[in-house]
């Protein structure tokens, strides 16, 4: 009796698993957050809406690792999950950076767009390369420690940027010292995240192409 041919896994297999539901929920939160952020506008146009946007950003950022942890713990890793998880992450961080640059929330228009562009080039480039490696049967290099620190600094820095702390100083004649310290730390975290972003991106390139060259030599 001939063996029945094994069915090739579909991209939609396990689409309704709990980890994927968390990922889909994060994407919905990102859309809601960006809509609120855009409607709130820059500066003090709508402080209440800005507070809500900041809270949703923090909630969405906190679920960043939850779906991956659930998938590994309960053995529910799916192809769809591997595809959508990084997309959800990049939608949150890259979308926030773009809107922040449009509203000139980095203090300098040119610097804000330079920082945003560097983040976008690295994030989109590495994400596309990661899927290319998967598609060509290669082994995907896991996120490095530098990449994990980058994500942490980026999320904390952007969360601090989203919180409209300036609204607490309304009516004051001079900028309070605590606000100066607060935004100094905020920008420092974002710039540190950018350094780690570029470093971990270079590290990923070296590990990916270096590993392929090594495997090719060993195969000869």
Beta strands, then each sheet from edge to edge (+ up, - down):
end
